[in-house]
Amino acid sequence: MSRSKIINLNEYIEKKKKVKTENQRSYKNKTRFTEEEERLKTLNLFMRVLATMEKESY
């Protein structure tokens, strides 16, 4: 076998762990951002409902 075909298992395992942790961090950041967007959208919707209720009550 040529040298380029041989894989060092320790290096492979470390690389996979590193990629996995980086993916988890980016997923958490994306999730946190989308949760924040959802909260803002919900708040805006709630405020519009309150404004409509106030307008309809008078």
Residue pairs with C-beta under 8 A, 6 or more apart in sequence:
none
